[in-house]
């Protein structure tokens, strides 16, 4: 999802029903003011939903920007039959750690 898609989603008032975990953070006044402005602009969203959506978008963009580092192992072939090598960069580690933390969070909230 990109910013434009997120804005369209907010305008349609559709809300996510994802499981959540509690966290307490302090935000600079300027950032909180921006979030509250978005809540005023999109009254179908709570400030928590706005923060969740923005944070999710940022995490997706970070993952997309991790550089691909070609490993030695061939993991598949592309549509032209050329080899596709495993990524030994930050992406697989990020995915692995995210899955591990998600499993831990879900087990604590059962």
C-alpha positions in Angstrom: 0.0 0.0 0.0 1.2 3.5 -0.7 0.2 6.9 0.7 -2.4 7.5 -2.0 -4.0 4.1 -1.4 -3.9 4.7 2.3 -5.7 8.1 1.9 -8.4 6.4 -0.3 -8.8 3.7 2.4 -9.3 6.4 5.1 -11.7 8.3 2.9 -13.8 5.1 2.5 -13.9 4.7 6.3 -12.9 1.1 6.1 -11.1 0.0 9.3 -8.7 -2.8 10.0 -9.6 -5.5 12.5 -6.0 -6.7 13.2 -5.0 -8.0 16.6 -3.2 -5.4 18.5 -0.7 -5.1 21.4 -0.5 -2.2 23.8 2.4 0.2 23.7 2.9 3.6 25.3 5.0 6.2 23.4 5.7 9.8 23.8 5.4 11.9 20.6 6.7 15.3 19.9 3.8 17.9 20.0 4.3 18.6 16.2 3.9 14.9 15.3 0.8 14.5 17.6 -0.7 17.6 16.2 -0.3 16.2 12.7 -2.0 12.9 13.8 -4.9 14.8 15.4 -5.3 16.8 12.2 -5.6 13.6 10.3 -8.2 12.3 12.8 -10.2 15.6 12.2 -9.9 15.1 8.4 -10.9 11.5 8.5 -13.5 11.2 11.3 -14.0 7.5 10.7 -10.5 6.8 12.1 -9.2 7.0 15.6 -5.8 8.4 16.4 -4.7 4.8 17.2 -5.9 3.6 13.7 -4.1 6.5 12.0 -0.8 5.7 13.9 -1.2 2.0 13.1 -1.7 2.7 9.4 1.2 5.2 9.2 3.5 2.9 11.1 2.5 -0.1 8.9 3.2 1.9 5.7 6.6 3.0 7.0 7.5 -0.6 7.9 6.5 -1.7 4.4 8.6 1.0 2.8 11.6 0.2 4.9 11.4 -3.5 3.9 11.1 -2.5 0.3 14.2 -0.3 0.5 16.5 -3.0 2.0 19.1 -3.7 -0.7 19.0 -7.1 -2.4 22.3 -8.9 -1.8 22.8 -11.9 -4.1 23.7 -15.1 -2.3 25.4 -18.2 -3.7 22.3 -20.5 -3.6 19.8 -20.7 -6.4 16.3 -20.7 -4.9 14.1 -20.7 -8.1 14.0 -19.7 -11.7 12.3 -16.6 -13.2 9.8 -16.7 -16.0 12.7 -16.8 -18.6 14.4 -19.8 -16.9 17.2 -17.7 -15.4 18.3 -18.6 -11.9 17.1 -16.5 -9.0 19.6 -16.4 -6.1 18.7 -16.1 -2.5 18.8 -12.7 -0.9 21.4 -12.6 1.9 20.8 -9.0 2.7 18.6 -7.4 5.4 15.2 -8.5 4.0 15.3 -12.2 5.0 16.6 -11.3 8.5 13.9 -8.7 9.0 11.2 -11.1 7.9 12.6 -13.9 10.1 12.7 -11.6 13.2 9.2 -10.2 12.5 7.8 -13.7 12.3 9.5 -14.6 15.5 8.3 -11.6 17.4 4.8 -12.0 16.0 4.7 -15.6 17.3 5.8 -14.4 20.7 3.3 -11.6 20.8 0.4 -13.9 19.8 1.4 -16.5 22.4 1.3 -13.8 25.2 -2.1 -12.6 24.2 -4.0 -16.0 24.2 
